[in-house]
Structures are given as structure tokens and as C-alpha cells.
């Protein structure tokens, strides 16, 4: 994953993802090899990411925000 600010504020390198800058193919290759060979890292990241998604993007959290967004569009029309 590219280490852009909007991403690095949410996830951590080698904890949730492996960062590799877009214009550096060797970084991308190294990250891909690591992801395909380090089972413990991938298993731990998967568990942490599941917890992260449940904490910041569960349906129960998102539903009221989406409804409010669409209702605000209707009020503007």
C-alpha cells in the first residue's frame, strides 16, 4: 500500500499493511514477497484489520451517517 497521509493516519506499516511507494518497484516487489512468505505477519495483520474495520466502519456506525447524508441532499433539492 502506498504510504499516503490519509492512509498512514489509520494503519501502521508492518502491523496492518506493508507500505511501498508507488514509484519504487523494488519496494513493491519486496512488500509482495514478504506478504507471500511471512504467514505470521499476514495472519496478525488480518486479525488487526478485522478489528479496525469493526471499530471504524461497521454498518452500525456508518448507517446513520449515510442516511443523514442522503437526507441532506433531499433538503437541498
Number of C-alpha atoms within 10 A of each C-alpha: 14 14 17 11 8 8 13 14 9 10 17 14 13 14 14 19 22 22 20 19 13 13 9 9 11 12 15 18 12 14 18 13 11 14 16 11 11 10 11 10 17 19 11 14 19 15 11 16 16 12 13 15 11 13 10 12 12 12 12 10 12 11 12 10 12 12 11 11 11 10 11 11 10 9 7 6 5
